[in-house]
Amino acid sequence: MKVYVKSQQGGWLMPTHPAKARWMLRVGRAEVIQRTPFAIQLTYAATEHGQPVAIGIDDGGVVAGIAAVANGEEVYQEEIHLRTDIKSKMDTRRSYRRGRRHRKTRYRAPRFDNRHASRQAGRLPPSIRSKKEVIVRAVAQMPLPAPVLIRLEDAYFDMQAIENPDITEAEYQQGPLLYDKNFKSACKTRDKHRCRVCSSEDSLQVHHLVYRTNGGSDKLSNLMTLCRSCHDNHHQNGLALPRQKNVSFRSAAHVQQGKYYLQDRLATLAPVQTTFGYVTAHHRKRQGIDKTHANDAVVIAQVGVLPKSSLIKTICLGGRKRSLHEATPHRGRKQPNREQKRNGKNVVSLKGFNRLDTVRFQGQVSYLSGFNGTSMAFIRGEDGHYIATPGKRYKQVPLSKIQRLHHNQTHVRFLVKQPVTTSRPSSHASLADAR
């Protein structure tokens, strides 16, 4: 992977070869300013001439891909793992505030519908808006000269046609709850008021295949009619249930709902062009490129360019907590911790380490996710799993065995390898087949 270069005046230049970057660092003509992606800044005045850079973006509900192409070569590739916890955190914040207002201001009249932002035209939910702002920020902070063109995939999903390819015009207005008063009644009607396991008709209950706490919905495809005995047996003993097709369109809905906001925000950085997913799939299959968001972004940026074997993986995480007290007690207490000072609350730094720092442990680059006690910490790898000391059952790692690399604020980045062209190029692919 090439090294990114910033001029002495602060403008980004075209990336250079790692060998030249090492020479410039050795003779003192540059200094390191960034680790991932690795970047240097010149210590002498130089012209800021750049080459035309085209950026391709493959938007997604959970993962988004960004790539930059210049002179027929991929010069930047990033895979962004977006946050999916914003709604749950806002729900928690709302419940805490409601309880606090009930305790502290119980004599005041409720004023819950006086927010001007909720009535603005074109308003996006905070969870979706956050995802789009992350993409805009990644494009604006890309270590390359200002782009001359941004290509974006225009997502369009007909959810009802995906579920029912034979749907007609009138059926678009007739949902699955047309003749039922609620989703439970519709589920029992679909299953003919019988248990799907034992065909019993007594004490029927509606079971969620994917629990609501795990992101499941009340769609009929996520519901199944069970009797009380089978329902309890499934939860207590793991009774196997019949297989049922259950497709979630949550990510597709997030992409489709925020696409115009993303286009308007990107238009402030450079001219924006849109393409379609079937066109991207057609060219990707013809070149024999694996299906990933980052590889799709390269194809969107310029047809005929092959992605490199390494990319930047960005994991978006929440910033520091700003609460003044812990609403949920920890360590088995029934009351908040107001007396014991040994374990500090919301510890963001300990012995020179900060939360979300990029560190090295046992030769593996990871990030620090939290502290425990006065000398232990939790670290996670780029896959999100905890990294523990070999031979130990607990997850904590001594700070004395961790090497700090650099500090992060709200996201962490890793340089990872990826397969590029493991599939054979297709010479017979057509636009119709790619649909």
Secondary structure by P-SEA (a helix, b strand, c coil): cbbbbbcccccccccccaaaaaaaaaaccccccccccbbbbbcbbbbbcccbbbbbbbccccbbbbbbbccccccbbbbbbccccaaaaaaaaaaaaaaaaaaccccccccccccccccccccccaaaaaaaaaaaaaaaacccccccbbbbbbccccccccccccccccccccccccccccaaaaaaaaacccccccccccbbbbbbccccccccccccccbbbbcaaaaaaaaaccccccbbbbbbaaaaaaaaacaaaaaaaaaaccbbbbbcaaaaaaaaaaacccccaaaaaaaaaccccccccbbbbbbbbbcccccccccccccccccccccccccccccccccccccccccccccbbbbbccccccccccccccccccccccccccccccccccccccccccccccccccccccccccccccccccc
